[in-house]
Amino acid sequence: MSSVTLIDLEGFRRGSAADRSSAAVAIDDACRDTGFLQVVGHGVDESIMSEMLEVTAEFFDQPLELKQQAVVPDLSANRGYSAVGSEALAYSLGNEPAAPDLFEAFNAGRAAVEGPYFDRYRSFYAENVWPDSPIEMPVVWGRYQRAVNELADHLLRAFALALEVPESYFVDRTRNAILTTRAINYQRHDGAPDPLPGQMRMGAHTDYGVLTVLNADDAPGLEVWYDGCWNPVSVPSGSLLINIGDMLATWTNDRWVSTLHRVVPPPPGPGPARRRSVAQFLEANPGCLIECIPSCTSAENPPRYAPIEAGAYLMAKLMGPRELRKSEVPD
């Protein structure tokens, strides 16, 4: 599987009712199959996608001591810089990885929001911590986040249409959502030692929330577990990769799958091997109860999961990989 289902969203974004229905059916098929889809016609300008990758690469290319100035000590804040080896995503599934993951990252999210709702869940809306350089980084990130947020709204409406619930169903439940953008740099520098046996650039995991939008170099490494084996996935220039997370799988009673994926190291050899990516994670409102939607259950197919509050689930999943311990998800 060198690629996943390709869907042109132009018809859903601008087309007729028939075009929208056709796109929703294609999305339903892809989410039942792999939980991944590659989208074009998404409305995010390629120049915005490119400048986002470039400005984050400029940040990662700085000396470590400068990047570490953007470290946020509170791991639950989900903000700022994470150095290579400080996380291991396999812990989120309760697994014990061979070694910490070989990536570095920078996180920013929805912040500076006021009101009783946000005060109740303040840890999810921590202030962003921006580095001194590149100076234009907050502006570029803001421009990118706004464009991807607009795409996410279209996807949420398409999801609702596919699942036979009111079109605003998921939009309403993500209006105050936890929203995190994570830039990830996978880079083997000249002279770096080979990975330890079994060590991943990013360990096998499922995403935790509703949907993920990935903007990445079309460089080898990303693999999806499908049909009993690991399959490489490409991300052609100009496209975005979408995958659903655990919350949407729970909402749909596993009609849609939250699929295991990982990033493997490049083959041993001389020279650097770099992969740049930016993942924008849309979770549900932290106070939202995630429970099976009516169209995905019946007498023959009862709900498989107990309802769970989105915020409690997300925090449990996040902290395991960051504290290098197995995640403990509440019942």
N, C-alpha and C positions, 0 to 999 in steps of 0.2 A: 504494500500500500504506500506508493510514493506520494499520494495526495489523498484528501478526503473529499466528500461530496462538495461540488462547486455550486453555489447558489448566487444568482444575480438578484440583488435586492432592489434594483431600480424599479421593477414592476410593483413591488410592495410599497415603496416610498412614494411613487408618482403615478402609478397605474390605476386601472379600473378595479372594480370589485372582483372581477374574474381573475385579474392579474394578482391581486392580493391573496385570493383564495388559493391560487396555484402555488404561490410562494410558500404559504402556510403549510400546504400538503408536503412540499419538498422538505421543509424544515422538520416537520413531524417525522418523515421517513429517516432523515439523517440523525435525528435525536434518538429514535428507536434503535438505530443501527450502531453507530459509534459514539454518539454524543458530541461529535466534532463536525463542523462545517467550515468550509472556506468561502468567504464572501467577497464579491466584487459589486460594483454599483452601490457601494455602502455610503457614499456621500462624504467620506473623510478625504480631504484633499491630499494627494501624494506628497506635496511639498511640506504639509504639516507632519505627515508620518516621517518623512526623511529628517526634518530638522529636529524632531523629538529624539530619534536615534543618534543624531550627530551631537546634540548638546549633552546627552547623557554619556556618550563616549568621551567627550571632552572632560567631563567630571571624573570618570573612572581612570583616565590617563594621567591624572595628577598623582603626586607622591602620596603614599599611604598616610603620612602624618597630617596632610591637609584634608584628606577625606575623613579621617577619624575625628576631625573637629565637628562633623555633622552626625556623630554617634549620639543616639538618645538612650540614656541608661535605662529608662523604664521600658522593658521589652513589650509590655502590654499596649504601649502607645502606637506601635506599628508605624513608626516614623523614622526618617533619617537613614544613615548609612549602616550596612551590615557587611563586615569583612569576610573574605574567603575563609571557610571552615567554621563560621560561627553558627550555622544552622544545618539541620539534616531533616529533609522533608519526609523521609520514610517513618520518622517517629509519629507523624500525624495519623498513620494507620495502625499504630501500636506495634510497629516492627522495630527491630534493632539493626541499624545500618552498619556496614563494615567500617565506615569512617564518615566524618562530616562531609557535606557537599562542597563541590569545587566551584562556587559562584560567589560573586559579591553583588550587592544590591543597594538601591536607594528607593525609599518609600515616601510618598506624600499622599494626603487624602483630603476628604471633605473636612474642613476645619473653620474656625471663626464663625460658627453658627450659634445663634442665641435662642433661648426659649426653654420652657420647662421640660419639653421632651428631650432636648439635647443635654440639658443639665443632668437628667436622670441617667443618661448613657454617656457621660462626658468622656470616659476613657476611650471610646471609639472615635471621638472627634477632637483628638489632641491637636495642639498647634503644630504646624509644619515647621521644620528646621531646615533652612536653605543654606547651602555653602556660600562662601564669599565669591567663589568662582566655579563655573562661569556666571557672570553677573546676570545674564539674560535667562538663566535657567527657570526661575519662577514664571516668567512671562510665557516662555515656550510651553512649559507644562500646562499652564492655564489654558492656552489656546488649544492644545491637544485634548485635554480633558473635556472641554466644552464640545468639541467635535465628536468625540467618542460617546459622550453622554447622549447626544442627539441620536446617534446610531443605536445605542442601547434601548432608547425608548421605542424605536421602530421594531427592534427585535422582540421586546416585551409584548408589544401589540400583536406581532405575528405569532408569538407563542400562545397568547390568549385565543387567537382565532383558531389555531391548530388544536387547542385543547377544549374548545367549545365552552369557554367562560366569557364573561363580558370583556370587551376589548381593553378596558382600563384595569382589569383585575390585578395584573402584576405591576403595572405602573403605580397604582394606588399603594401597593404593599412595599414599594421601593422608593417612595417619594422622599423619605428621610433616611434613605439607606446608608449603611456603611459603604463608602466608596474609596477604594485604594488603588493608586497607580504605583506599580513597582517596576523600575528599570533594573535589568539584570545583565551582568557582564560575565561571560564565560571566556576566559582567556588563558592560554598556556604561554607563558613567557619563555624566551630563550633560556635554556639551562635549567628549567624547572624539572623536578623529579617526576617520574611517571606516577600515575595514580596508584594507590594501594589496591590490591585485589578486591574487586567488587565495589570500589569507590565510584560514585556517580558525580557528574557535574550537578545534577539535581536528582535526588532519589525519587523512586516511584511513589506517586501520590494521586489522589483525586483532589480537585478544587472544592472549596468548602461552601461556596455561596450559590448564587443564582446563575450568573454567567460571567465568562471571562472573554475579553477581547485582546488578542495578541497581535502586536506589530513586531515583526522580527526579520533579521537577515535570513535569506534563503540559504542557510548554511546547515550542514548535516548535524545531527545530534538528537533532535526531538523524536521520540518514539511513543507510539500509542499501543496499548494492549488490546488486541483484536483477534478474534478467531483462534484463541489459544496460543498466541505468540506476539512478540514485540515487532512492530511495523514502523519503519521510518516515515516521517511526514514532512513534506516540503511546504514552504510558504512562498509562492511566487511573488515577485515584486508587484506592488500595488494592491495585493489582496490582504485581507485580515483573516485570522483564524479565530473562530468562535468555538468555545466548548461550554457545556453546562456543568454545574457543580452539584454538590450533595443536596442542597436545599431544594433545587428544582427536581432532582430525582425523587426526593421524599414527597414533594407536592404531587408528583405524577405517579406515585406508587410504583416506581421503577418502570413505568411505560417508557420513560426517557432515561438514559444511562449516564451516570457520572463516571467517566472512564479513566482507568489508570493511565498515567503517562509519566515520562521521565526524560532526562537529557543525559546522554551517554558521552564519555570523553572521546576525543578524537584518537585515531590510531597513534601509537608511539612513533616518534620521528622528529627530525629537526625543525626548527622554526615555530613561530607562534601559530595558534589556531584559535580564532576568535568567533564568537557568536554573540550578537547584541539582540536584546529583546525588551519590549515594554508590554507588560500585562496590566490591563485595567480590570479590577475585580469589582463586580457589583454584587453586594450582598442584599439581604432584605432589611427592612427596618428592624433594629435590634429588638424591639418589643413585639415583633410580629410572631404569631404562633404558626409554625410550619406544620401543616397537616394535609392529609390527602384531599385533593379537590374532587368534587362530585363526579366529574366525567371519567375519573380514573379508578373508580371502585364499583363493585357490584356484589351481589350475594355470592357469586362464584369467585370473586376477587376482592376479598376484604382488605382494608388498610394493613400494610405490612409494618408500619412504624408508628410508635406512639408520638403524639404531637410534642414538639419541642420549641422553646423560644429561640429565635434566630441568634440573638446576642450571646446566650449561654453556649450554644453550639459552636459559634465562631471562636469565642475566646478559648474554649477548651482545645479546639483544633490548633489554634495559633501558637499557644504557649508551649506545647510539647516540643516541636522542632526548634524553638528558640532557647529553651532551657535544656535541650539535648536529653530529653526523656520522652517516654511514651505518653501520647495524649490520652486523657481520660475524659471521655464524653459523658455528660450527665444523662441519666435515664429519663 
